[in-house]
Amino acid sequence: MEQLKLWMTTAILIISGTLAGHAQDAGTFSIATLDVDGLPQKILVAKVNPDGPGGGGSVRIGRYLQKRGYDMVFMQEDFNYHEELTVPMEDDYHLDSWSGNVEIDGHQIDYLHLQNHRFGCDGLMGAWQKGIMLTSVNNTPWAANFGKFSHSLDEMVTKGFRRYELTLPDGQQIVVYNMHMDAGDVVDEREGKDSLDHDARLKQWDQLREDILSRLDTRSVIVVGNTNSYYCRDQVKSKFIDVIEATGRATVRDAWVELQNGGKYPDFVSSTVNCEAEGNILESGEAPDKVLYINPTDGPGIHAISYQLDTVGYLHDGKMLGDHYPVNVTFQTGSSKPSGIEGIDNGQSTAGSELYNLNGQRVDGSTHGIVIERAQEKSHKRIIK
């Protein structure tokens, strides 16, 4: 027992010193992704998004984001209520350039060949706190889409992705991709008739993957956005994650999988399965809005330390402000896995481990924490933060 106490005291000092030193070398930052549901409620006499937040709801969304104070927030569907959305954020954030709205007024429309019209806006918007510096940003349209007058009108706008090169306050450089993938008609999805939307999304995952690999260097890459993808119906793991990791150049993690789902990716079932019917998002946790991060093998790396679906407060009169909740992930910079420390997820067990807090007191149960490997016995002790 005395030997254990001695070891625990030594371990605590080592941990404290390691964490303190790490905090001095690198910090943390939060990043959120949010589909702001900014399509117009109607165009001329046609109803487009009658249940959307409109101007008043977009102001509330902007105020919510300003109050939450994410270090970075990347939005999708910022179309027709841009000023209402962003004015509340202007004092605290640098804002990306707006690509325009979806309106008949102000656009040259060939009404005889309406099927050929495409609005030049992508609906993507980035905002980052004023301590973060932008080096460059560029946007790329998807090479494949489906749905002109149906299937969420994906061919009527210029969907794609934007790539940002950013420098954090601690000096570490990162790359962020913000994107919005093809959606399907809700009825078709429920009936398993959205195969062309599914095929378009797979081509978009391919295009995104190849763009990332073609520019990959030592900087960590974060991929955020409304993917309209669920692991049970879209082959995200095999088409995107596994292919990148197979190059040996980088590792890929999904923050929700890592921190909320015990490190296990849901199995792919079928492109026709209705994943949303299999489990409510507030119960199962997987959202189509995802935060994935890629650490090059020879880079400083980042590490996701918290994941949250921000449901609390994203309401007005008891209803969601838009049709998506914000997804918020906090990262630690400086290392994809801090030296000597291994992250522990909820529900994950370590065979033969004993649990202690940083005061050396024995604790029971499972929680977030860190693992220290004892050099002599090669056994593990789980120290709970």
Backbone torsions as a table, in degrees:
resi	resn	phi	psi	omega
1	MET	NA	-42.1	178.2
2	GLU	-61.8	-39.9	179.7
3	GLN	-63.7	-39.8	178.7
4	LEU	-63.8	-43.1	179.3
5	LYS	-61.8	-40.1	178.8
6	LEU	-62.9	-43.8	179.6
7	TRP	-63.7	-42.3	-178.7
8	MET	-61.9	-42.9	179.3
9	THR	-61.2	-44.5	179.3
10	THR	-63.1	-43.4	-179.0
11	ALA	-62.8	-42.0	-179.6
12	ILE	-61.7	-43.0	179.0
13	LEU	-63.5	-41.3	179.7
14	ILE	-63.8	-45.6	-179.2
15	ILE	-61.6	-48.0	-178.2
16	SER	-59.0	-43.6	179.9
17	GLY	-66.6	-40.8	179.8
18	THR	-64.0	-46.9	-178.7
19	LEU	-66.4	-40.5	-179.5
20	ALA	-64.3	-44.8	179.0
21	GLY	-62.8	-38.9	180.0
22	HIS	-65.2	-40.1	-179.7
23	ALA	-65.1	-31.7	179.2
24	GLN	-71.5	-35.8	-177.2
25	ASP	-79.2	-30.6	-175.2
26	ALA	-150.7	156.2	-177.3
27	GLY	-113.5	-155.0	176.4
28	THR	-127.7	159.3	174.8
29	PHE	-150.6	152.0	178.8
30	SER	-110.0	146.4	178.6
31	ILE	-137.2	134.0	-178.7
32	ALA	-124.5	148.9	173.4
33	THR	-124.3	139.8	-174.1
34	LEU	-154.5	124.4	169.1
35	ASP	-83.2	114.0	-172.3
36	VAL	-88.0	1.5	171.4
37	ASP	58.9	47.5	-171.5
38	GLY	-96.1	17.1	173.6
39	LEU	-66.4	149.4	-179.9
40	PRO	-64.2	149.9	179.1
41	GLN	-69.0	-29.0	172.0
42	LYS	-157.5	156.6	173.2
43	ILE	-121.1	119.4	-171.5
44	LEU	54.9	-116.4	-180.0
45	VAL	-102.7	-2.0	-176.1
46	ALA	-87.8	130.0	175.4
47	LYS	-76.6	127.0	-179.5
48	VAL	-110.4	-53.6	-177.6
49	ASN	-142.1	63.9	-172.1
50	PRO	-62.7	-24.6	-179.4
51	ASP	-95.1	6.2	-179.2
52	GLY	-70.9	170.2	-175.6
53	PRO	-70.1	-23.1	-178.3
54	GLY	63.6	-163.4	-177.5
55	GLY	-67.1	-48.0	-178.4
56	GLY	-63.0	-42.9	178.7
57	GLY	-66.5	-33.6	179.4
58	SER	-67.8	-35.2	174.2
59	VAL	-61.5	-43.4	179.8
60	ARG	-63.8	-38.1	177.7
61	ILE	-63.7	-45.1	178.2
62	GLY	-60.3	-40.6	178.2
63	ARG	-66.9	-37.6	177.7
64	TYR	-61.7	-46.3	-179.0
65	LEU	-64.3	-40.6	178.9
66	GLN	-63.0	-40.3	-179.1
67	LYS	-69.7	-38.8	-179.1
68	ARG	-67.4	-33.3	172.8
69	GLY	67.8	33.7	173.6
70	TYR	-54.9	146.7	176.3
71	ASP	-66.0	-36.8	176.7
72	MET	-141.5	141.3	173.1
73	VAL	-136.6	131.7	-179.6
74	PHE	-119.1	125.6	-170.0
75	MET	-114.9	156.4	174.1
76	GLN	-126.4	157.5	-179.0
77	GLU	62.1	35.9	171.3
78	ASP	-85.5	81.8	-175.6
79	PHE	-105.8	-77.4	-164.6
80	ASN	-99.1	-3.4	-177.3
81	TYR	-129.3	42.9	-173.5
82	HIS	-63.0	-48.7	-177.9
83	GLU	-65.4	-41.6	178.4
84	GLU	-59.9	-37.3	-178.5
85	LEU	-73.0	-43.7	-166.7
86	THR	-96.6	-21.9	-179.5
87	VAL	-56.1	-42.2	178.1
88	PRO	-64.1	-15.1	-175.7
89	MET	-99.6	-9.5	-168.0
90	GLU	-62.1	-32.1	-176.5
91	ASP	-70.7	-27.1	-172.8
92	ASP	-107.8	-17.6	-170.6
93	TYR	-126.2	148.2	160.2
94	HIS	-81.7	139.8	-177.0
95	LEU	-118.2	142.0	175.7
96	ASP	-69.4	168.9	177.9
97	SER	-77.8	141.4	-178.4
98	TRP	-87.3	137.7	-175.0
99	SER	-94.9	-2.3	174.6
100	GLY	114.5	177.5	-173.6
101	ASN	-110.8	176.7	177.0
102	VAL	-110.3	88.8	-178.1
103	GLU	-143.2	150.1	175.3
104	ILE	-71.9	-43.4	-180.0
105	ASP	-62.0	133.5	177.6
106	GLY	88.9	-5.4	177.6
107	HIS	-116.9	141.7	173.7
108	GLN	-80.8	118.1	-175.6
109	ILE	-115.7	126.4	172.8
110	ASP	-91.6	93.6	-173.5
111	TYR	-68.0	-20.0	178.1
112	LEU	-77.3	-20.0	-179.8
113	HIS	-132.9	52.6	-175.8
114	LEU	-60.4	-26.1	-179.1
115	GLN	-65.4	-16.8	-178.8
116	ASN	-94.6	-4.9	-175.3
117	HIS	-79.4	141.6	174.4
118	ARG	-142.4	124.9	176.0
119	PHE	-70.4	141.5	-174.0
120	GLY	-84.7	16.8	-177.2
121	CYS	-102.6	145.6	178.9
122	ASP	-104.7	-11.8	178.3
123	GLY	74.5	5.6	-177.0
124	LEU	-91.3	140.4	-178.8
125	MET	-148.2	134.9	176.6
126	GLY	-118.0	146.3	175.3
127	ALA	-140.9	134.4	-179.1
128	TRP	-139.2	143.5	-178.1
129	GLN	-57.2	153.7	-170.8
130	LYS	-71.5	-4.1	172.1
131	GLY	-87.3	-3.6	-179.3
132	ILE	-103.6	135.9	-176.5
133	MET	-105.5	137.1	175.4
134	LEU	-97.0	127.7	176.7
135	THR	-92.6	-45.3	179.2
136	SER	-159.6	157.9	174.0
137	VAL	-146.1	139.9	173.8
138	ASN	-145.8	153.7	-178.4
139	ASN	-119.6	147.0	-177.6
140	THR	-133.2	124.5	177.2
141	PRO	-76.8	152.8	174.2
142	TRP	-65.2	142.6	176.2
143	ALA	-78.3	-20.2	-178.7
144	ALA	-131.5	134.7	173.4
145	ASN	-141.7	167.7	171.8
146	PHE	-148.3	135.9	175.2
147	GLY	114.8	97.6	179.0
148	LYS	-93.8	-60.1	179.7
149	PHE	-110.8	12.7	178.0
150	SER	-151.6	-171.6	175.7
151	HIS	50.6	48.8	175.6
152	SER	66.4	15.0	171.5
153	LEU	58.5	35.8	-174.7
154	ASP	-63.4	-26.2	179.8
155	GLU	-86.7	-1.4	179.2
156	MET	-87.7	-17.3	176.1
157	VAL	-122.3	167.6	-176.1
158	THR	-98.3	70.0	179.8
159	LYS	-64.7	157.0	178.2
160	GLY	173.7	-143.7	178.1
161	PHE	-139.7	155.8	173.6
162	ARG	-117.8	141.5	-178.6
163	ARG	-115.5	123.6	-177.3
164	TYR	-115.3	135.3	170.0
165	GLU	-107.1	119.6	-171.7
166	LEU	-129.1	150.1	173.9
167	THR	-117.1	123.8	-177.9
168	LEU	-78.9	164.1	-179.4
169	PRO	-57.3	-28.4	179.5
170	ASP	-84.5	3.8	176.3
171	GLY	95.7	-11.8	-179.7
172	GLN	-74.3	138.0	-179.7
173	GLN	-98.9	138.7	177.1
174	ILE	-134.5	165.8	174.6
175	VAL	-121.4	134.4	178.7
176	VAL	-123.2	131.2	172.0
177	TYR	-106.4	124.9	174.2
178	ASN	-111.5	126.3	-175.4
179	MET	-145.9	162.5	176.7
180	HIS	-136.8	115.2	-176.4
181	MET	-93.1	168.1	-178.1
182	ASP	-56.6	137.8	174.4
183	ALA	-104.4	168.4	176.1
184	GLY	-122.0	163.9	172.5
185	ASP	-65.9	133.2	-174.9
186	VAL	-57.9	-42.1	-179.2
187	VAL	-65.1	-43.3	179.0
188	ASP	-62.6	-39.6	178.9
189	GLU	-62.6	-43.7	-178.9
190	ARG	-66.1	-30.5	-179.0
191	GLU	-95.6	3.7	178.7
192	GLY	70.0	32.6	-177.5
193	LYS	-114.0	26.8	-176.1
194	ASP	-109.4	36.1	-174.6
195	SER	-62.2	-35.8	-179.1
196	LEU	-71.7	-33.5	172.8
197	ASP	-65.7	-43.3	178.4
198	HIS	-58.9	-45.9	-179.7
199	ASP	-63.2	-38.7	178.7
200	ALA	-64.1	-41.5	178.7
201	ARG	-63.4	-40.8	179.0
202	LEU	-62.2	-39.7	176.9
203	LYS	-65.4	-34.6	178.0
204	GLN	-69.7	-40.0	174.2
205	TRP	-60.0	-40.3	177.6
206	ASP	-61.9	-46.7	-178.6
207	GLN	-63.0	-43.5	178.9
208	LEU	-62.5	-45.3	-179.9
209	ARG	-59.0	-46.1	-177.9
210	GLU	-67.8	-34.4	176.8
211	ASP	-65.9	-42.9	178.9
212	ILE	-61.6	-48.3	-177.8
213	LEU	-65.3	-34.5	-178.2
214	SER	-69.1	-21.7	-177.8
215	ARG	-116.2	4.9	-175.6
216	LEU	-64.7	130.5	175.3
217	ASP	-132.0	-132.2	-179.8
218	THR	-94.4	-5.4	-177.3
219	ARG	-82.6	140.7	174.5
220	SER	-68.7	148.0	-178.4
221	VAL	-120.0	131.2	175.3
222	ILE	-113.7	130.8	179.2
223	VAL	-112.4	120.0	-178.4
224	VAL	-130.0	161.7	172.4
225	GLY	140.4	177.8	175.3
226	ASN	-85.6	99.7	-176.8
227	THR	-82.8	-15.0	-172.7
228	ASN	52.6	25.2	-176.1
229	SER	-119.3	140.9	169.2
230	TYR	-123.5	144.2	-176.0
231	TYR	-61.4	-27.5	-177.3
232	CYS	-76.2	-17.7	-178.3
233	ARG	-122.5	-13.3	178.9
234	ASP	-124.1	135.1	-173.5
235	GLN	-82.9	57.8	-178.4
236	VAL	-64.9	-42.3	-176.5
237	LYS	-66.3	-48.7	-175.6
238	SER	-75.5	-31.9	-175.2
239	LYS	-88.7	-26.5	-174.2
240	PHE	-117.8	-62.0	-173.7
241	ILE	-64.9	-52.7	-175.8
242	ASP	-64.6	-35.8	-178.2
243	VAL	-68.1	-41.7	178.0
244	ILE	-63.8	-45.8	-178.3
245	GLU	-66.4	-30.2	-179.5
246	ALA	-66.5	-19.6	177.6
247	THR	-71.3	-20.1	-176.3
248	GLY	77.3	4.7	-176.2
249	ARG	-92.3	-18.7	-173.8
250	ALA	-162.4	161.7	170.1
251	THR	-108.1	152.1	-179.4
252	VAL	-126.8	134.0	177.7
253	ARG	-132.4	144.8	169.3
254	ASP	-101.6	122.6	-173.9
255	ALA	-61.6	-37.4	178.5
256	TRP	-66.8	-44.8	178.8
257	VAL	-60.3	-44.4	-175.0
258	GLU	-68.7	-42.6	-170.5
259	LEU	-103.6	-18.9	-176.0
260	GLN	-119.9	-18.0	-174.6
261	ASN	-120.9	26.0	174.8
262	GLY	64.3	22.1	179.4
263	GLY	78.6	4.7	-176.8
264	LYS	-103.2	127.5	174.7
265	TYR	-80.2	133.7	174.6
266	PRO	-57.6	143.8	-178.8
267	ASP	-69.9	142.0	171.0
268	PHE	-72.7	129.6	-178.0
269	VAL	-107.0	-60.9	-178.0
270	SER	-167.8	151.0	177.6
271	SER	-71.4	-10.2	-179.0
272	THR	-102.7	-3.5	-177.8
273	VAL	-73.0	144.6	176.7
274	ASN	-94.1	92.9	-175.3
275	CYS	-62.9	-35.5	-177.3
276	GLU	-64.8	-26.0	177.9
277	ALA	-77.6	-19.4	-177.7
278	GLU	-76.3	-23.1	-179.1
279	GLY	-175.3	132.0	178.6
280	ASN	-62.3	141.9	-176.8
281	ILE	-58.7	-34.4	-178.4
282	LEU	-75.0	-14.8	177.6
283	GLU	-99.3	-49.6	-177.0
284	SER	-79.9	-31.0	176.3
285	GLY	94.7	-27.4	-177.5
286	GLU	-74.4	128.3	177.6
287	ALA	-115.8	157.3	172.9
288	PRO	-69.2	-17.4	176.8
289	ASP	-85.2	115.5	-170.3
290	LYS	-123.0	155.2	173.2
291	VAL	-128.8	107.1	175.8
292	LEU	-111.5	149.9	177.3
293	TYR	-137.5	145.9	-172.2
294	ILE	-122.7	122.1	178.5
295	ASN	-110.1	112.5	173.7
296	PRO	-59.1	146.9	-174.6
297	THR	-65.1	-23.9	-177.9
298	ASP	-112.7	23.9	-179.9
299	GLY	-109.4	171.4	-179.7
300	PRO	-67.7	-30.5	173.1
301	GLY	81.2	163.8	171.7
302	ILE	-136.4	164.9	-175.4
303	HIS	-143.8	123.0	178.6
304	ALA	-71.2	127.5	-178.3
305	ILE	-117.5	-10.9	173.9
306	SER	-155.8	149.1	178.2
307	TYR	-135.0	137.2	-179.9
308	GLN	-148.2	132.3	167.7
309	LEU	-91.8	109.5	-169.1
310	ASP	-82.1	85.1	179.7
311	THR	-91.3	-28.5	-176.8
312	VAL	-73.3	124.1	176.0
313	GLY	88.6	-13.5	-180.0
314	TYR	-86.9	57.7	-172.0
315	LEU	-142.7	156.3	169.4
316	HIS	-146.1	124.3	-175.6
317	ASP	53.8	37.7	176.5
318	GLY	79.6	4.3	-178.8
319	LYS	-118.8	151.3	176.1
320	MET	-58.0	143.8	178.2
321	LEU	-67.2	-34.8	175.1
322	GLY	-135.7	-161.7	-178.7
323	ASP	-100.2	10.0	174.6
324	HIS	-136.9	145.5	170.1
325	TYR	-88.0	149.9	173.7
326	PRO	-66.4	140.7	171.0
327	VAL	-106.7	126.9	-172.4
328	ASN	-125.0	123.8	179.2
329	VAL	-124.9	134.5	174.6
330	THR	-102.9	134.2	-179.6
331	PHE	-115.5	150.3	169.3
332	GLN	-106.2	132.7	-178.8
333	THR	-93.8	164.6	172.8
334	GLY	101.5	-22.6	-179.4
335	SER	-164.6	135.6	176.0
336	SER	-72.2	-24.0	173.2
337	LYS	-153.5	104.4	-175.2
338	PRO	-50.6	139.6	-174.9
339	SER	-57.7	125.9	176.8
340	GLY	81.2	-0.3	-177.1
341	ILE	-125.7	132.9	179.3
342	GLU	-120.6	129.1	-179.4
343	GLY	-69.0	146.1	178.5
344	ILE	-120.3	131.1	179.2
345	ASP	-93.9	160.6	175.6
346	ASN	-56.7	134.1	176.3
347	GLY	83.0	-9.4	-179.4
348	GLN	-81.2	134.7	-179.3
349	SER	-110.0	152.3	174.5
350	THR	-118.9	114.7	-173.6
351	ALA	-57.3	129.9	176.1
352	GLY	73.3	12.0	-175.9
353	SER	-86.5	155.9	172.9
354	GLU	-117.9	143.6	-173.3
355	LEU	-107.3	131.6	178.6
356	TYR	-138.1	154.9	169.7
357	ASN	-93.1	179.2	-174.9
358	LEU	-72.2	-6.6	173.1
359	ASN	-91.5	3.8	179.2
360	GLY	82.2	11.3	-179.4
361	GLN	-91.1	137.0	179.1
362	ARG	-68.4	134.7	178.4
363	VAL	-128.7	159.3	179.5
364	ASP	-115.3	163.5	175.3
365	GLY	94.1	-178.7	-177.1
366	SER	-120.9	136.1	-178.4
367	THR	-158.1	177.7	173.8
368	HIS	-65.7	148.3	179.3
369	GLY	-178.0	-163.3	180.0
370	ILE	-135.4	156.8	-178.7
371	VAL	-116.9	134.1	174.4
372	ILE	-113.3	130.7	177.1
373	GLU	-92.4	126.6	178.2
374	ARG	-76.3	128.6	-173.2
375	ALA	-65.1	-35.9	-173.9
376	GLN	-82.0	-59.1	-176.2
377	GLU	-79.6	-12.7	-176.8
378	LYS	60.4	22.6	175.3
379	SER	-98.1	171.3	-176.3
380	HIS	-113.5	143.9	170.3
381	LYS	-120.8	132.6	179.0
382	ARG	-96.8	118.1	-179.3
383	ILE	-104.8	121.7	-174.8
384	ILE	-91.4	126.8	178.6
385	LYS	-76.4	NA	NA
